Amino acid sequence: MKIHGLQKMTLLDFPGRVACTVFLGGCDLRCPYCHNYELATGKVPPVMEEEELFSFLAKRKGLIDGVAITGGEPCLHRDLPDFMARIRELGYAVKLDTNGTHPAMLREILERGLADYVAMDIKNCPDKYAMTTGLEGPDLHMDPDTLERTVLRPVRESAELLKNSGIEYEFRTTVVDQLHEAADFEEIGKWIEGAKHYFLQCFTDRDTVPYGGLSAPSKEKLKACAERAGEYVKDVQIRGVD
């Protein structure tokens, strides 16, 4: 496993844990608001080999108690389950971030008990998924059957796996003013109805974001989005707003 980034300590990425965050390269989506776009496209070279990471983790026992694995999309890597198992053998809790497009991998991770917490992105309502994930644009069109087979159906399957897993998990959506409307969150709410937790994350522009012209929604719009989703999900919270 090639490690493309390492944040040595965080209090934010793994709820209830003092953790480090491990970044893996590659992603099958191209979200125009992505903060880690160079990781997603594979343009960022690895910063260390797997053995160097495990040497670091062995020395951090007692200082951190969790490891958050993010990307990119970690589930693209075939050896991810064994990688997670090795981290757990060191005594660390493991959190996985995923876009939900690889339910077979997620199922294996859950069945082997390798994740203590999973955060899964719900990018938008189904009708806007291709646009929001960069799979449709002026020079690119994904036909509805392909979108359903390769993206929407896997996301639905992954969501159901998490809802029935018995582990701690969350669904989350990064809300971008130009990509989301309050009505979209009623559809998302129906999609994940019965979920434990749903977080709306306010988009923050950075120089790493691949497309310009995107902005954060207003507090009023975020609240309206949360209210729509709250008709179907009991615990809906907003992140990134003071």
Stockholm file with secondary structure:
# STOCKHOLM 1.0

chainA/1-242         MKIHGLQKMTLLDFPGRVACTVFLGGCDLRCPYCHNYELATGKVPPVMEEEELFSFLAKRKGLIDGVAITGGEPCLHRDLPDFMARIRELGYAVKLDTNGTHPAMLREILERGLADYVAMDIKNCPDKYAMTTGLEGPDLHMDPDTLERTVLRPVRESAELLKNSGIEYEFRTTVVDQLHEAADFEEIGKWIEGAKHYFLQCFTDRDTVPYGGLSAPSKEKLKACAERAGEYVKDVQIRGVD
#=GR chainA/1-242 SS CEECEEEEEESSSSTTSCEEEEECCCCSCCCTTCTTHHHHHTCSCCSEEHHHHHHHHHHTBTTBCEEEEESSCGGGCTTHHHHHHHHHHTTCEEEEEECSCCHHHHHHHHHTTCCSEEEEECCSCGGGHHHHTTSCBTTBCCCHHHHIIIIIHHHHHHHHHHHTTCSEEEEEEEECTTTCCHHHHHHHHHHTTTCSEEEEEECCCCTTCSSSSCCCCCHHHHHHHHHHHTTTCSEEEEESCC
#=GC SS_cons         CEECEEEEEESSSSTTSCEEEEECCCCSCCCTTCTTHHHHHTCSCCSEEHHHHHHHHHHTBTTBCEEEEESSCGGGCTTHHHHHHHHHHTTCEEEEEECSCCHHHHHHHHHTTCCSEEEEECCSCGGGHHHHTTSCBTTBCCCHHHHIIIIIHHHHHHHHHHHTTCSEEEEEEEECTTTCCHHHHHHHHHHTTTCSEEEEEECCCCTTCSSSSCCCCCHHHHHHHHHHHTTTCSEEEEESCC
//
